[in-house]
Amino acid sequence: MDAKLPENVSAELPVPRNDRHIYAFQQLPPAIRQQLPVLRMALHAYNRADHRASLIQINNQIYREGDVIDRTLAVEQITEDGAVLRYDGYRFLLPRRGN
């Protein structure tokens, strides 16, 4: 017999922070996803030879590795697949367009 959860209890378990793991956006806890601003990546320029030359454009602003999008959200790394962002101790991939 399966026990039913009360209506006010979420079936999703919180995802623990893991400094080394890069989560997909959908893997982040719902509370974290809801706190994030809308992130629209219009440009992704990855330079394999020199990562310092890589850049992204999110919400009409250009960012490079190490830049802060707002006081709680930062661009940690630009990769071939998109950008790794850090928010509240979580690292997650914002995929490039077409991914």
C-alpha positions as CSV (number, residue, x, y, z in Angstrom):
1,M,0.0,0.0,0.0
2,D,1.5,3.3,-1.1
3,A,1.4,6.2,1.4
4,K,0.1,9.4,0.0
5,L,1.8,12.7,0.8
6,P,-0.3,15.5,2.2
7,E,-1.1,18.1,-0.4
8,N,1.2,20.7,1.1
9,V,4.3,18.4,0.9
10,S,6.3,18.3,-2.3
11,A,7.3,14.9,-3.6
12,E,10.6,16.4,-4.9
13,L,13.5,16.0,-2.5
14,P,15.9,18.9,-2.2
15,V,19.1,18.6,-4.2
16,P,22.1,19.1,-1.9
17,R,24.7,21.7,-3.0
18,N,27.8,20.1,-4.5
19,D,30.6,22.5,-5.4
20,R,32.0,20.1,-8.0
21,H,28.8,19.0,-9.7
22,I,27.3,20.9,-12.6
23,Y,23.5,20.5,-12.6
24,A,21.2,20.9,-15.5
25,F,18.7,23.7,-14.9
26,Q,15.9,21.3,-14.4
27,Q,17.9,19.4,-11.7
28,L,18.0,22.5,-9.5
29,P,15.5,22.5,-6.5
30,P,12.3,24.2,-7.5
31,A,12.8,26.9,-4.9
32,I,16.2,27.8,-6.5
33,R,14.8,27.8,-10.1
34,Q,12.0,30.2,-9.0
35,Q,14.5,32.6,-7.5
36,L,16.6,32.9,-10.7
37,P,15.8,35.7,-13.2
38,V,14.8,34.8,-16.8
39,L,18.1,34.0,-18.6
40,R,18.0,34.3,-22.4
41,M,21.3,33.6,-24.1
42,A,21.4,35.2,-27.5
43,L,25.1,34.8,-28.2
44,H,27.6,32.1,-27.3
45,A,31.2,32.5,-28.5
46,Y,33.5,29.8,-27.2
47,N,37.2,29.9,-27.9
48,R,38.9,26.6,-27.3
49,A,42.4,28.0,-27.7
50,D,41.9,30.9,-25.2
51,H,39.1,30.7,-22.8
52,R,39.6,34.4,-21.9
53,A,38.4,35.3,-25.4
54,S,35.1,33.4,-24.9
55,L,31.9,35.4,-24.2
56,I,28.2,35.1,-23.9
57,Q,25.3,37.5,-24.2
58,I,22.5,37.0,-21.7
59,N,19.5,39.4,-21.5
60,N,21.2,41.8,-23.9
61,Q,24.5,42.1,-21.8
62,I,27.9,40.7,-22.7
63,Y,29.6,38.6,-20.1
64,R,33.0,36.8,-19.8
65,E,34.2,34.2,-17.3
66,G,34.2,35.6,-13.8
67,D,31.6,38.3,-14.5
68,V,28.7,38.9,-12.2
69,I,25.2,39.0,-13.8
70,D,23.7,40.3,-10.6
71,R,24.9,40.2,-7.0
72,T,23.9,36.6,-6.5
73,L,24.5,35.1,-10.0
74,A,27.9,34.8,-11.7
75,V,29.4,33.4,-14.9
76,E,31.9,30.7,-13.7
77,Q,32.9,29.2,-17.0
78,I,32.1,29.3,-20.7
79,T,32.2,25.9,-22.3
80,E,31.6,24.4,-25.7
81,D,28.1,23.5,-24.5
82,G,27.1,26.8,-22.9
83,A,27.8,28.7,-19.7
84,V,28.3,27.4,-16.2
85,L,26.6,29.8,-13.8
86,R,26.8,29.8,-10.0
87,Y,23.8,30.8,-7.8
88,D,23.4,30.2,-4.1
89,G,26.2,27.6,-4.1
90,Y,24.8,25.7,-7.0
91,R,26.6,25.4,-10.4
92,F,24.4,24.8,-13.4
93,L,24.7,24.8,-17.2
94,L,22.8,27.4,-19.2
95,P,23.0,25.6,-22.6
96,R,23.9,27.5,-25.8
97,R,21.1,27.9,-28.3
98,G,20.4,24.7,-30.2
99,N,21.2,22.4,-27.2
